[in-house]
Amino acid sequence: MQALPFLSAPLLLARLLAVPLQCARLLPPRASSLLLRSTVTELAVLAGHLLLYPTGISQERPFPPELPLPHPAPPGDAAHTANTPVTGDAMDGHGVAEAPRPGAAGPPSLLPTEGRARPPVLLLHGFIDNRSVFVLLRRSLLRHGWRHVEALNYSPLTCDLRKAAELLSRHVEEVCRRTGHRRLDLVGHSLGGLIARYYVQRLGGDARVRTVVTLGTPHAGTRVAPLMSAHPIVRQMRPDSEVIAELSLPAPNCRTQFVAFWSEEDQVMVPATTARIDHPDLITYNVHVAGVGHLALPVNGGVAAGIREALASVEATAGEGPAETASVA
């Protein structure tokens, strides 16, 4: 398992070197300089990540719950009213639900963080990667007030994106049960964003997920690295795959908001605009990032600030409409 990134690194390295040199001759001077600078940064990020990769191989230990919690019901569920936060006499001085008094009517509602803290954030890595790619992003979120930030490793031997989405579904339920939140946020890099979207759009995950942030995710499929298409999950990221076709199907009443970060300097997304989300039924915000390559998206400070802003403002912007566009300098 540890060798997989090192086996794929030569292919990525060859593309990082060859494509910018070819394109630089055809681009205006400013665009050419931006592409070459982003390529140098990509190489530095690749070298650093290869060193960090062994630290993220094992599945991380989850944060312990603050109190024993009942399993929170999804919004709209029949049990939803039984799990709503209590107020008044049922709350202690710190805003935490007290245990029910003897003889008190109704079930207990022990949701110590719901409504008092930001929802948990679950991070999903890309193809043949692991949670170590999110070291800087996790630190940024924790420093700015997010209390529950976790990363999910799925096996690099996974051969079906749908299976990875089912694993995500089970993990989301476990995080909700453990933290007391009914909904959470997902941040996915590359393939991780596609897994998150499939879970939300095709497996009913919109009941649990407030917002999905994707970083360089092939929402319409990518034509990069045809030599790697022998791997089944790479074929599922091609434009003509069944998975991409499923994601283009109608998704009426989807409650989740999507924020897609994309960059013209992303050499893994071919074309670069495939990292945008264009779906008539989804609430989407496409954020253009200038001068940031594929590997640098999870570690870029400007992107991290954009993610924090998206997660903090999702409640105020949800439901305003689809296909909004923004940019990060």
C-alpha positions in Angstrom: 0.0 0.0 0.0 2.8 2.4 0.8 4.4 1.9 -2.6 1.3 3.0 -4.7 1.9 6.8 -4.6 5.6 6.2 -5.5 4.5 4.1 -8.5 2.1 6.8 -9.7 4.5 9.6 -9.0 6.6 9.1 -12.2 3.5 9.4 -14.4 2.4 12.5 -12.6 5.9 14.0 -12.7 6.2 13.4 -16.4 2.9 15.2 -17.0 3.8 18.1 -14.7 7.0 18.6 -16.7 5.8 17.9 -20.3 2.4 19.7 -20.4 3.5 23.1 -19.1 6.5 23.2 -21.4 4.3 22.5 -24.4 1.6 25.0 -23.4 4.0 27.7 -22.4 5.0 28.3 -26.0 1.3 28.9 -27.0 0.2 31.1 -24.0 0.6 34.9 -23.5 3.7 35.7 -21.4 1.7 36.3 -18.1 -0.3 33.1 -18.4 2.8 31.2 -19.4 4.6 32.5 -16.3 1.6 31.6 -14.1 1.6 28.0 -15.4 5.3 27.5 -14.9 5.2 28.9 -11.4 2.3 26.6 -10.5 4.2 23.7 -11.9 7.2 24.4 -9.7 4.9 24.6 -6.7 3.3 21.3 -7.7 6.7 19.6 -7.8 7.5 20.9 -4.3 4.1 19.8 -3.0 4.6 16.3 -4.5 8.0 15.9 -2.9 6.6 17.0 0.5 3.6 14.8 0.2 5.7 11.7 -0.6 7.5 12.3 2.7 4.3 12.7 4.7 2.4 9.9 3.0 3.5 7.1 5.5 2.1 9.2 8.4 -1.5 8.9 7.0 -1.7 5.3 6.1 -3.5 4.1 9.2 -7.2 5.1 9.8 -7.2 7.9 12.3 -8.8 7.4 15.8 -12.0 9.3 16.1 -12.6 12.0 18.6 -14.5 10.7 21.7 -18.0 11.9 22.2 -18.6 14.6 24.8 -21.6 12.6 26.2 -23.3 9.3 25.4 -25.6 10.2 22.5 -28.6 8.6 20.9 -28.4 8.1 17.2 -29.6 11.5 15.7 -32.3 11.1 13.1 -31.9 12.7 9.6 -33.9 15.9 9.1 -37.5 15.0 8.1 -37.3 11.6 9.7 -40.1 10.4 11.9 -37.8 10.4 14.9 -36.6 13.9 14.2 -38.8 15.6 16.8 -37.6 13.2 19.5 -34.0 14.3 18.9 -34.5 18.1 18.7 -32.4 20.1 21.2 -34.3 21.0 24.4 -34.4 24.4 26.0 -35.5 26.1 29.2 -35.6 23.9 32.3 -34.2 20.9 30.4 -30.9 22.7 29.8 -28.1 23.1 32.3 -26.2 26.3 32.9 -23.8 25.5 30.0 -26.5 24.8 27.4 -26.1 21.0 27.6 -29.2 18.9 27.9 -29.6 17.4 31.3 -30.5 13.8 32.0 -34.3 13.4 32.4 -35.7 13.7 35.9 -37.4 10.6 37.4 -40.9 10.3 36.1 -40.4 13.0 33.4 -42.3 12.5 30.2 -40.7 12.1 26.8 -37.4 10.7 25.6 -34.1 12.4 26.6 -32.4 14.7 24.1 -28.7 14.6 24.5 -27.2 16.7 21.7 -24.4 18.6 23.4 -23.0 20.2 20.2 -26.0 20.6 17.9 -26.7 24.3 17.6 -23.7 25.2 19.8 -20.8 24.4 17.6 -20.2 24.2 13.8 -21.1 20.9 12.2 -18.3 18.3 11.9 -16.1 18.4 8.7 -15.2 15.1 7.1 -12.2 15.1 4.7 -11.9 12.7 1.7 -8.6 12.2 -0.1 -8.1 11.5 -3.8 -6.9 8.5 -5.8 -4.1 6.4 -4.2 -3.7 9.0 -1.6 -4.5 9.2 2.2 -5.5 11.6 4.9 -2.0 13.1 5.1 -2.8 15.4 2.2 -5.1 17.4 4.6 -2.5 18.2 7.3 -2.5 21.9 6.6 -6.2 22.2 5.8 -7.2 20.4 9.0 -4.9 22.7 11.0 -6.5 25.7 9.4 -10.0 24.6 10.2 -9.2 23.7 13.8 -7.4 27.1 14.3 -10.5 29.0 13.1 -13.0 27.4 15.3 -14.1 24.0 13.8 -14.1 21.5 16.7 -14.8 18.3 14.8 -12.5 17.7 11.8 -11.8 14.2 10.7 -10.5 12.4 7.6 -11.6 9.1 6.2 -9.2 6.7 4.5 -10.6 4.4 1.9 -8.4 1.6 0.5 -6.2 2.4 -2.5 -7.2 -1.0 -3.7 -10.9 0.1 -3.9 -12.1 -0.7 -7.4 -15.6 0.8 -7.4 -16.4 4.4 -6.6 -19.9 3.2 -5.5 -18.4 1.0 -2.8 -16.3 3.9 -1.5 -19.6 6.0 -1.3 -21.2 3.2 0.7 -18.3 3.2 3.1 -18.6 7.0 3.4 -22.4 6.6 4.1 -21.6 4.3 7.1 -18.9 6.6 8.4 -21.1 9.7 8.2 -23.8 7.9 10.3 -21.1 7.0 12.8 -19.8 10.6 13.0 -23.3 12.0 13.5 -24.0 9.4 16.2 -20.8 10.2 18.0 -20.9 14.0 17.8 -24.7 14.6 18.2 -25.0 16.5 14.9 -27.7 15.6 12.4 -25.8 17.0 9.5 -22.1 17.6 8.6 -19.9 19.0 5.9 -17.7 17.1 3.4 -14.5 18.3 1.7 -13.2 16.1 -1.0 -10.0 16.4 -3.1 -10.1 15.0 -6.6 -11.7 11.5 -6.5 -12.8 12.2 -2.9 -15.1 14.9 -4.1 -16.7 12.6 -6.7 -17.3 10.0 -3.9 -18.9 12.6 -1.8 -21.1 13.8 -4.6 -22.2 10.3 -5.5 -23.1 9.6 -1.8 -25.2 12.8 -1.6 -26.8 12.6 -5.0 -27.3 8.9 -5.5 -27.4 7.3 -2.0 -29.6 9.8 -0.2 -26.7 11.5 1.6 -28.4 15.0 1.3 -30.3 14.1 4.5 -27.0 14.1 6.3 -24.8 16.6 4.4 -25.2 20.4 4.6 -22.5 21.2 2.0 -19.9 19.4 -0.2 -16.7 21.2 -1.1 -14.7 19.7 -3.9 -11.2 20.5 -4.9 -10.1 19.6 -8.4 -12.8 16.9 -8.8 -13.7 15.5 -12.3 -17.4 16.2 -12.1 -17.8 15.7 -15.9 -14.9 13.2 -16.2 -11.3 13.7 -17.0 -9.3 12.5 -20.0 -5.9 12.6 -18.2 -3.5 9.6 -18.0 -5.1 7.1 -20.4 -2.3 4.6 -19.5 -3.8 4.4 -16.0 -7.3 3.5 -17.2 -6.5 -0.2 -16.5 -7.6 0.6 -13.0 -11.4 0.3 -12.7 -11.8 3.4 -10.5 -9.8 5.5 -13.0 -12.2 4.3 -15.8 -15.1 5.5 -13.6 -13.6 9.0 -13.7 -13.6 9.1 -17.5 -16.2 11.3 -19.3 -18.0 8.3 -20.8 -18.3 6.2 -17.6 -21.5 5.0 -16.0 -20.7 6.9 -12.8 -20.5 10.2 -14.6 -23.7 9.4 -16.5 -25.4 8.6 -13.2 -24.4 12.0 -11.7 -25.9 13.8 -14.7 -29.3 12.3 -14.0 -32.0 14.5 -12.3 -31.6 15.1 -8.6 -34.8 16.9 -7.6 -35.1 18.4 -4.1 -31.4 17.7 -3.2 -30.8 19.6 0.0 -27.0 19.8 -0.1 -25.1 22.8 -1.3 -22.0 22.2 -3.5 -18.9 24.4 -3.7 -16.4 23.4 -6.4 -12.9 24.9 -6.5 -11.3 24.6 -9.9 -8.1 26.0 -11.6 -7.0 26.4 -15.2 -3.5 25.3 -14.0 -4.9 21.9 -12.8 -3.0 19.5 -15.1 -5.0 16.4 -13.9 -8.4 17.9 -14.9 -8.7 17.6 -18.7 -10.3 19.9 -19.6 -9.8 22.1 -16.5 -13.5 23.1 -16.5 -14.5 19.5 -15.8 -13.9 20.4 -12.1 -16.9 22.8 -12.2 -20.4 21.5 -11.4 -23.1 22.2 -13.9 -26.3 20.5 -12.9 -29.7 22.2 -13.1 -31.1 20.5 -10.0 -28.1 21.2 -7.6 -27.3 24.3 -5.6 -23.8 24.9 -6.9 -21.1 27.6 -6.5 -18.1 27.2 -8.8 -14.9 29.0 -7.4 -12.1 29.7 -9.9 -8.6 29.6 -8.3 -5.8 31.3 -10.2 -2.3 29.7 -10.4 -2.9 26.7 -8.2 -2.2 23.2 -9.5 -4.0 19.9 -8.7 -1.8 18.8 -5.8 -1.6 22.2 -4.3 -5.3 22.7 -3.9 -5.6 21.1 -0.4 -2.5 22.9 0.9 -3.0 26.4 -0.6 -3.7 29.1 2.0 -6.1 31.0 -0.3 -8.1 27.9 -1.0 -8.2 27.1 2.7 -9.7 30.5 3.4 -12.2 30.0 0.6 -13.2 26.7 2.2 -13.7 28.2 5.6 -15.8 31.0 4.1 -17.9 28.5 2.2 -18.5 26.4 5.3 -19.2 29.4 7.5 -21.7 31.0 5.1 -23.6 27.9 3.9 -26.6 28.5 6.1 -27.0 32.1 4.8 -26.6 31.2 1.2 -28.3 27.8 0.9 -31.3 27.8 -1.4 -30.6 31.1 -3.2 -30.1 29.3 -6.6 -27.7 27.3 -8.7 -24.7 27.9 -10.8 -23.1 30.8 -8.9 -19.5 31.6 -9.8 -16.8 33.2 -7.7 -13.0 33.4 -7.7 -10.0 33.1 -5.3 -6.9 35.1 -6.1 
